[in-house]
Amino acid sequence: MSSVEENIRDININRLLEGYQYGDLPEDYLLGKYKDNLSLLIDDIFDKNNLYDVFKFDDDGLIDITKLKNCENPMYIHMDGAEPISFFDFKKNGVYREIQIPNLIYYISFIYNSIKAFDDIFGKIYNEENDFTNYSNSYVVFDKEFKIRHEYSMEEITIVKNEFATKNNKSVNQLSNKKLADKYFEFLDSNLYVLKLDIESFYPNIYTHYLERIKKYAPYKDLIENNCYFDFLDKYNMKVNSNQTKGIIAGCFSSNISSELMMLCVDNEIEKIIKNEDISYIRYVDDFTFFSNSKERLEEFIDLTQKILNKYKLRINHSKTEIMESVLYNNSVDFKQIDFDFNSLGNIRETTDEINHLKKIFKNYLETNNLTECKILLTKIRRKISDLFLERSSNIFEASNDSFFEKERFMKIENMDYIINYLLQLIFYSPVIAVNCYKLIAIIIEYYKVEDMDYVKLVNCLCKKTHLINNRYNDTIVQIWHYYILNQYNNVIDKKKMFEELKITNDKQDADINPLVLMTFINVEHGSNRDIINYVKIRYENHVGKVGKKLGAGIMFSKWWLILLLVHINDKYNYHSFYESNAFNKIWKMLSNNNILED
């Protein structure tokens, strides 16, 4: 392997690792404690064919996930497979959207096989000579090199050809958004009408076996000879979703790749219809946009698109289908208004006026349902406070025109708990913007702590809303963020009491504590996580219907695997003799080895 090939391989390993985590979770939430070990493990598989007594290669050199060794599935999953970790986020209209995280051992196989099959699959699809990817704005690989200046740091970053386009990477996401806007105007041209439609419950309705069948469809049938990767995607998407064939998990880059490869076949069939017509077309994931001078022809395309989708057992969501005049169609964000509102915060001098002015700005956005603008403004405020951290660390405090954000001014705001409470009110008004609110809350509290100010009263604002969060937003990203922030301040909260109260609340709802919430309670002291381990053991035994002295053999392929791994990383106590058992196989042991980087 050449140094260039090795470099792009290493880049793509990192990109695929980034793609494992859902973007709105706290940074490095899933991999932070063992990401370096995971990278070394994947390198071992590539360079040394070290399969850790778990993996086995098939005849094509890919990992055969139907023949994993020392891996036992939970009894409640039919045949071999794994239970994903699930939680709920919110769509733009506030409707719950299930997000799932695949078992890590299966995702490791996805990383290896995707890179191993890159030249046979992605290298041929994302080639500048091909034009069938032109209709997609949800590409998963960059087909040429780009240089982009980071919008905040202003650092010039190079995105290399054949790099995976995971949206979790900020630079990649910035470039993707720019290309999305450019393509939209290119295809819009001077057409008079726009047709917007999307697919009903897209990911939950993808039939995994179609991911294998598409190798026989255009454009792949004449393009790709070694097509075993499509067979792998079929099996993989079944295995990580409790061995179900209907639906693929949402929120992970493996699903972006799987769905996009299938939708390129849909693009190909649409292209055959429109190539001799005065119609333009572009797609982003499952959102279709058609442009034409004929409203009547666009109406016909609704049925034509449905006929193509019938082949994949997918349906158009007619409640969101709309034809409009292009002059009335706007899918952009008013950044100038956001900048104006943000800068206006610096013109207020009295503390109460600052808070009231901030509330007035958000009121205007909320009344017009401009939630994207709300998110961006919250992000701009957070980044400004983040700049104060940088100034503090470098002992440089420059004069600023933004009086609300001057270091001296910000520190003198005595009623910051009013702002924290208002941000919590925003969360309950619209959970769609909850993540942005919590990120701002987190940095305000941390700023107060670093500056040795009264941050405890800010933490208490969150504590007061915990019971309501648990009752209204159990199992959601709102609850995850709430406990993620609270449990960072266990010196001022009663962590054990909070855990007991959460158990009582969930028992009343006959529900498990979500693993992504439970992990925030993990302690670092030796032998300090017995309550958590016992909780996991009891809940798992309730599902399998079998009680024993030890943890069940299939538990590392249940939704509890992350808790058990993180407990072992933080606390080396061998609870129930589990961590010396075969159920905690060599891969888990390697990932939890704190000394691996010193060897």
C-alpha positions in Angstrom: 0.0 0.0 0.0 1.4 3.4 -1.0 1.7 6.3 1.5 -1.1 8.1 -0.3 -3.4 5.1 -0.1 -2.5 4.6 3.6 -3.3 8.3 4.3 -6.7 8.1 2.7 -7.4 4.9 4.6 -6.6 6.5 7.9 -8.7 9.6 7.0 -11.6 7.3 6.2 -11.3 5.3 9.3 -11.6 8.5 11.3 -14.5 9.7 9.1 -16.4 6.4 9.7 -15.7 6.6 13.4 -17.1 10.1 13.4 -20.1 8.7 11.6 -20.9 6.3 14.3 -22.2 9.0 16.7 -25.4 10.8 16.1 -24.5 14.4 15.5 -26.7 16.0 18.2 -25.3 13.9 21.1 -22.6 15.6 23.2 -19.2 15.6 21.5 -17.4 12.2 21.7 -20.2 10.9 23.8 -20.0 7.3 22.5 -16.3 6.8 21.7 -14.5 9.4 23.8 -13.2 7.0 26.4 -11.9 4.4 24.0 -11.6 6.0 20.6 -7.8 5.6 20.4 -8.0 2.0 21.3 -10.7 1.5 18.7 -8.5 3.1 16.0 -5.6 0.8 17.0 -7.9 -2.2 16.9 -9.0 -1.4 13.3 -5.4 -0.9 12.3 -4.6 -4.3 13.7 -7.3 -5.9 11.5 -6.0 -4.2 8.4 -2.2 -4.5 9.0 -1.9 -7.7 11.0 -5.1 -9.6 10.2 -5.6 -9.8 13.9 -9.2 -10.8 14.2 -9.3 -11.0 18.0 -11.0 -14.4 18.0 -14.2 -12.7 16.9 -14.1 -12.0 13.1 -13.6 -14.2 10.2 -12.9 -13.3 6.6 -15.0 -14.6 3.7 -13.7 -15.6 0.3 -13.8 -12.0 -1.0 -11.7 -10.7 1.9 -14.5 -9.0 3.7 -15.5 -9.7 7.3 -18.3 -12.3 7.4 -20.7 -11.1 10.0 -22.7 -14.3 9.8 -19.8 -16.2 11.4 -18.7 -14.1 14.4 -17.0 -16.1 17.1 -17.5 -15.7 20.9 -20.5 -13.6 20.2 -23.9 -14.6 21.6 -27.1 -12.7 20.9 -29.8 -12.0 23.6 -32.4 -14.7 23.9 -35.1 -12.3 22.8 -33.5 -11.7 19.4 -34.2 -14.4 16.8 -31.1 -15.9 15.4 -27.8 -13.9 15.4 -28.1 -10.2 15.8 -27.8 -7.3 18.1 -30.2 -4.9 19.9 -29.5 -1.3 19.0 -29.4 1.5 21.6 -32.4 3.6 20.9 -33.6 7.1 21.9 -35.8 9.8 20.3 -35.0 13.1 18.7 -37.5 15.5 17.2 -38.3 16.3 13.6 -38.8 19.9 12.6 -42.6 19.6 13.3 -41.9 18.3 16.8 -42.8 14.7 15.9 -40.7 12.0 17.6 -38.0 10.4 15.5 -36.3 7.2 16.6 -32.5 7.3 16.5 -30.5 4.0 16.9 -26.9 3.2 17.6 -25.6 -0.1 16.3 -23.6 -2.6 18.3 -19.9 -1.6 18.0 -18.6 -5.0 16.9 -20.9 -5.0 13.9 -19.9 -1.4 13.2 -16.3 -2.3 13.2 -17.1 -4.8 10.5 -18.8 -2.1 8.6 -15.8 0.2 8.8 -13.4 -2.6 7.6 -15.6 -3.8 4.8 -16.4 -0.3 3.5 -12.8 0.6 3.2 -11.8 -2.8 1.9 -14.4 -2.6 -0.9 -13.9 1.1 -1.5 -12.2 0.8 -5.0 -14.7 -1.8 -6.1 -17.8 0.2 -5.0 -17.3 3.9 -4.1 -14.3 4.5 -6.3 -16.4 3.5 -9.4 -19.6 5.3 -8.3 -18.0 8.6 -7.2 -16.0 9.1 -10.3 -16.0 12.4 -12.1 -16.7 10.6 -15.4 -20.1 9.3 -14.0 -23.0 11.7 -14.2 -25.7 9.5 -12.4 -24.6 11.0 -9.0 -25.3 14.5 -10.3 -29.0 14.4 -9.1 -28.0 13.6 -5.5 -27.1 16.2 -2.9 -26.6 13.5 -0.2 -23.4 12.0 -1.6 -21.4 9.9 0.8 -18.0 10.3 -0.9 -16.2 13.4 -2.3 -15.2 12.7 -5.9 -12.5 15.4 -6.0 -10.3 17.5 -3.8 -11.7 20.7 -2.2 -10.2 23.4 -0.2 -12.5 25.2 2.3 -11.9 27.9 4.8 -13.5 27.0 8.1 -16.3 29.5 8.8 -15.3 30.2 12.4 -11.6 29.5 12.7 -10.9 30.7 9.2 -8.4 27.9 8.9 -8.0 26.5 5.4 -8.8 22.8 5.3 -8.3 20.3 2.5 -10.9 17.7 1.9 -9.3 15.0 -0.2 -10.7 13.0 -3.1 -12.3 9.7 -2.0 -12.9 11.0 1.5 -16.2 9.8 3.1 -18.6 12.7 3.6 -19.8 12.1 7.1 -22.0 15.0 8.2 -20.6 14.8 11.8 -17.4 16.4 10.6 -17.9 20.2 10.8 -15.7 21.0 7.8 -17.3 18.3 5.7 -20.7 19.5 6.8 -19.9 23.1 5.9 -18.8 22.0 2.4 -21.8 19.8 1.9 -24.2 22.7 2.8 -22.4 25.0 0.3 -22.7 22.4 -2.5 -26.3 21.8 -1.6 -27.1 25.5 -2.0 -25.1 25.8 -5.2 -26.8 22.8 -6.8 -30.2 24.1 -5.9 -29.8 27.3 -7.8 -28.2 25.5 -10.7 -31.2 23.2 -11.1 -33.8 25.9 -10.4 -32.5 28.0 -13.3 -35.5 30.1 -14.6 -38.1 27.3 -14.1 -41.5 28.6 -13.0 -42.7 25.8 -10.8 -41.3 23.6 -8.0 -42.5 20.2 -6.9 -41.5 19.1 -3.4 -42.1 15.6 -2.1 -40.6 13.1 0.2 -40.9 9.4 1.3 -43.1 8.4 4.1 -41.1 7.0 7.1 -38.1 6.5 4.9 -35.6 4.5 7.1 -38.2 2.4 8.9 -39.6 1.3 5.5 -36.4 0.3 3.7 -36.5 -3.5 3.1 -32.9 -4.7 3.8 -33.0 -7.4 1.1 -33.2 -4.6 -1.5 -29.7 -3.5 -0.5 -28.6 -6.8 -2.0 -30.9 -6.8 -5.0 -29.8 -3.4 -6.3 -26.5 -4.9 -7.5 -28.6 -6.2 -10.4 -30.1 -2.8 -11.1 -28.7 0.2 -13.1 -26.3 1.9 -12.6 -24.5 -0.9 -10.8 -25.1 -4.0 -12.9 -22.8 -2.8 -15.7 -20.4 -0.8 -13.5 -19.5 -3.0 -10.6 -18.1 -6.5 -11.0 -17.1 -7.4 -7.4 -20.5 -6.6 -5.8 -20.4 -8.7 -2.6 -20.5 -5.4 -0.6 -24.2 -5.2 -1.4 -24.7 -8.6 0.2 -22.9 -7.4 3.2 -25.1 -4.3 3.6 -28.2 -6.5 3.5 -26.9 -8.7 6.3 -25.4 -5.9 8.3 -28.5 -3.8 8.4 -30.5 -6.8 9.6 -28.0 -7.8 12.3 -27.7 -4.3 13.9 -31.5 -4.0 14.0 -32.4 -7.1 16.0 -32.3 -9.2 12.9 -35.2 -7.5 11.3 -35.5 -7.2 7.5 -38.0 -4.2 7.5 -36.4 -0.9 8.3 -32.8 0.2 8.8 -31.6 2.2 11.8 -31.5 6.0 11.6 -28.8 8.3 12.9 -25.6 6.4 11.8 -23.4 6.9 8.7 -23.8 3.2 7.8 -27.5 4.0 7.2 -26.6 7.0 5.1 -24.4 4.9 2.8 -27.0 2.0 2.6 -29.9 4.3 1.7 -27.9 6.4 -0.7 -26.7 3.4 -2.7 -30.3 2.4 -3.1 -31.6 5.9 -3.9 -29.0 6.3 -6.7 -31.0 3.5 -8.4 -34.1 5.6 -8.1 -32.2 8.7 -9.5 -31.2 6.5 -12.4 -34.8 5.6 -13.2 -36.0 9.2 -12.9 -33.2 10.3 -15.2 -34.4 8.1 -17.9 -37.8 9.9 -17.8 -36.6 13.5 -17.6 -33.6 13.4 -19.9 -35.6 14.4 -22.9 -37.9 16.8 -21.0 -37.8 20.3 -19.8 -37.5 19.2 -16.2 -34.7 19.4 -13.6 -34.5 17.2 -10.6 -32.4 17.1 -7.4 -32.7 14.9 -4.3 -31.4 15.1 -0.7 -31.7 11.7 1.1 -35.5 11.1 0.6 -36.5 14.7 -0.3 -37.2 15.1 -4.0 -37.4 18.5 -5.7 -38.5 18.8 -9.4 -38.3 22.1 -11.4 -40.3 22.8 -14.5 -42.1 25.4 -16.5 -45.2 23.2 -16.6 -47.3 22.7 -13.5 -49.3 20.0 -15.2 -46.2 17.9 -16.0 -45.0 18.2 -12.4 -48.4 16.9 -11.2 -47.9 13.9 -13.5 -44.5 13.3 -11.9 -46.0 12.6 -8.5 -47.5 9.4 -9.9 -44.5 8.6 -12.0 -42.2 8.9 -9.0 -44.6 6.6 -7.0 -44.4 4.0 -9.7 -40.6 3.9 -9.4 -40.8 3.8 -5.6 -43.2 0.8 -5.8 -40.2 -1.3 -6.9 -38.7 -0.7 -3.4 -42.0 -0.8 -1.4 -41.7 2.9 -0.5 -44.5 5.4 -0.5 -44.7 9.2 -1.1 -45.8 11.2 1.9 -48.7 13.0 0.3 -49.3 15.2 3.3 -46.0 17.0 2.5 -46.3 17.0 -1.3 -46.5 20.5 -2.7 -46.3 22.3 -6.0 -45.7 26.0 -5.9 -44.5 28.9 -8.0 -40.7 29.1 -7.8 -40.8 32.8 -6.9 -42.6 31.9 -3.7 -40.4 29.0 -2.8 -37.6 29.7 -0.3 -35.5 27.1 1.5 -32.8 29.5 2.7 -32.0 30.9 6.1 -32.0 34.7 6.7 -28.4 35.0 8.0 -28.5 38.8 7.7 -31.4 39.0 10.1 -29.7 36.6 12.5 -26.5 38.7 12.4 -28.5 41.9 13.0 -30.3 40.3 16.0 -27.0 39.0 17.4 -25.2 42.3 17.0 -28.1 44.1 18.6 -27.4 42.3 21.9 -24.4 44.5 22.2 -26.4 47.7 22.2 -28.2 47.0 25.5 -26.7 48.3 28.7 -29.0 47.3 31.6 -29.1 43.6 32.7 -32.9 43.3 32.6 -33.1 45.0 29.3 -30.6 42.5 27.9 -32.7 39.6 29.0 -35.9 41.1 27.7 -34.4 42.0 24.4 -33.1 38.5 24.0 -36.6 37.1 24.8 -38.1 39.5 22.2 -35.8 38.3 19.5 -36.6 34.6 20.2 -40.3 35.4 20.4 -40.3 36.8 16.9 -38.6 33.7 15.6 -40.9 31.3 17.5 -44.1 33.0 16.4 -43.0 32.6 12.7 -41.8 29.0 13.4 -38.2 30.0 12.3 -36.6 27.3 14.5 -33.5 27.1 12.3 -32.9 30.8 13.0 -33.3 30.1 16.7 -30.7 27.3 16.5 -28.2 29.5 14.7 -28.6 32.4 17.1 -28.1 30.2 20.1 -25.0 28.8 18.4 -23.6 32.2 17.8 -24.1 33.2 21.4 -22.4 30.0 22.6 -19.5 30.5 20.3 -19.1 34.1 21.6 -18.9 32.8 25.1 -16.4 30.1 23.9 -14.2 32.9 22.6 -14.1 34.3 26.2 -12.6 31.0 27.3 -9.9 31.4 24.6 -9.2 34.9 25.6 -9.0 33.9 29.2 -6.5 31.1 28.5 -4.3 33.5 26.5 -4.8 36.4 29.0 -5.9 38.6 26.1 -9.0 40.6 26.7 -9.6 42.9 23.8 -12.2 45.7 23.8 -15.5 44.7 22.1 -18.4 46.5 20.7 -20.7 43.7 21.9 -21.3 45.0 25.4 -23.3 41.9 26.3 -20.3 39.7 25.7 -17.5 41.8 27.0 -15.7 39.8 29.7 -16.2 42.3 32.4 -19.8 42.9 31.4 -20.6 39.2 31.1 -19.1 38.5 34.6 -21.2 41.2 36.2 -24.5 39.8 35.0 -25.9 38.7 38.4 -29.2 37.3 37.0 -27.7 34.7 34.7 -30.0 32.2 36.3 -32.8 34.2 34.6 -31.2 33.3 31.2 -30.8 29.6 32.2 -34.5 29.5 33.2 -35.5 31.1 30.0 -33.4 28.6 28.0 -35.2 25.8 29.9 -38.5 27.4 29.0 -37.5 27.4 25.3 -36.7 23.6 25.6 -40.3 22.9 26.8 -41.8 25.2 24.2 -40.0 23.5 21.4 -37.8 20.5 22.0 -36.6 20.9 18.4 -34.1 23.5 19.7 -33.3 21.7 22.9 -29.8 20.6 22.0 -28.7 24.2 21.1 -30.2 25.4 24.4 -28.4 22.8 26.4 -25.1 23.5 24.7 -25.5 27.2 25.7 -26.5 26.3 29.2 -23.4 24.0 29.5 -20.9 26.6 28.5 -22.5 29.3 30.7 -22.3 27.1 33.8 -18.7 26.1 33.0 -17.7 29.7 32.4 -19.1 30.6 35.8 -17.3 27.7 37.4 -13.9 28.6 35.8 -14.3 32.2 36.9 -15.1 31.1 40.4 -18.6 32.6 40.4 -21.8 31.2 41.8 -22.4 28.4 39.3 -24.3 26.3 41.8 -27.4 28.4 41.5 -27.3 27.8 37.7 -27.0 24.0 38.3 -30.0 24.2 40.6 -32.0 25.7 37.8 -31.6 22.4 35.9 -32.3 20.3 39.1 -35.7 22.0 39.5 -36.8 20.9 36.1 -35.5 17.3 36.3 -38.7 15.7 37.4 -40.7 17.4 34.6 -38.0 16.4 32.1 -38.3 12.7 33.1 -42.1 12.7 32.8 -42.3 14.6 29.6 -39.1 13.7 27.7 -38.2 10.3 28.9 -36.0 8.4 26.5 -35.3 11.5 24.4 -32.2 13.5 23.5 -33.6 16.2 25.9 -33.3 13.8 28.8 -29.8 12.7 27.7 -28.5 16.3 27.6 -30.1 17.2 30.9 -28.4 14.4 32.8 -25.2 14.8 30.8 -24.8 18.4 32.2 -26.1 17.7 35.7 -23.8 14.7 36.3 -20.7 16.8 35.5 -21.3 18.7 38.7 -21.6 15.8 41.2 -19.8 17.9 43.7 -22.9 20.0 44.1 -25.7 17.5 43.5 -26.6 14.3 45.2 -25.8 11.9 42.4 -27.0 8.8 44.2 -30.3 10.3 45.2 -30.9 11.5 41.6 -30.2 8.0 40.4 -32.7 6.5 42.8 -35.4 9.1 41.9 -34.8 8.3 38.2 -35.3 4.6 38.8 -38.5 5.2 40.7 -39.8 7.4 37.8 -39.0 4.8 35.2 -40.4 1.9 37.3 -43.7 3.8 37.4 -43.6 4.0 33.6 -42.5 0.4 33.4 -39.6 1.5 31.3 -35.8 1.0 31.4 -33.5 3.9 32.0 -32.1 4.7 28.7 -28.4 3.5 28.5 -27.3 6.9 27.2 -28.8 8.5 30.3 -27.6 5.8 32.6 -24.0 6.2 31.5 -23.9 9.7 32.9 -24.1 8.1 36.4 -20.9 5.9 36.0 -18.3 6.7 38.6 -14.5 6.4 38.3 -13.7 5.0 41.8 -12.9 1.3 42.0 -16.0 -0.7 42.9 -18.3 2.3 42.9 -20.7 1.2 40.1 -22.4 -1.8 41.8 -25.8 -0.1 41.8 -25.5 0.5 38.0 -24.3 -3.0 37.2 -27.1 -4.6 39.4 -29.7 -2.4 37.7 -28.5 -3.5 34.3 -28.5 -7.1 35.4 -32.1 -7.0 36.7 -33.5 -5.2 33.7 -31.7 -7.5 31.2 -33.0 -10.6 33.1 -36.5 -9.2 33.0 -36.3 -9.1 29.2 -34.8 -12.6 28.8 -37.0 -14.1 31.5 -34.1 -15.8 33.2 -32.4 -15.0 36.5 -28.9 -16.1 37.4 -26.0 -15.2 39.6 -23.9 -13.9 36.7 -24.6 -11.5 33.9 -26.2 -13.3 30.9 -23.9 -14.4 28.0 -25.8 -12.4 25.4 -25.7 -9.1 27.2 -22.9 -7.5 25.2 -25.2 -7.7 22.2 -28.1 -6.1 24.0 -28.6 -2.4 24.4 -26.6 -2.5 27.7 -23.2 -3.2 26.1 -22.0 0.4 26.3 -22.7 0.6 30.0 -20.8 -2.6 30.7 -17.8 -1.4 28.6 -17.7 2.1 30.2 -18.0 0.7 33.7 -14.9 -1.5 33.0 -13.0 1.4 31.5 -13.7 3.6 34.5 -13.8 1.1 37.3 -11.8 -2.2 37.0 -13.8 -4.1 39.6 -14.9 -7.5 38.2 -18.6 -7.4 39.0 -20.2 -10.8 39.0 -17.0 -12.2 37.5 -18.3 -10.9 34.2 -15.2 -9.1 32.9 -13.1 -12.3 33.0 -15.8 -14.4 31.2 -15.9 -15.3 27.5 -19.0 -13.0 27.1 -16.6 -10.1 27.5 -14.5 -11.1 24.6 -11.1 -10.0 23.4 -12.4 -7.0 21.5 -14.1 -5.6 24.6 -11.1 -6.3 26.7 -8.8 -4.5 24.2 -11.1 -1.5 24.1 -11.2 -1.2 27.9 -7.4 -1.6 28.3 -6.2 1.8 29.7 -2.6 0.8 29.2 -2.8 -0.2 25.5 -1.3 3.0 24.2 1.8 2.6 26.5 2.6 -0.9 25.2 
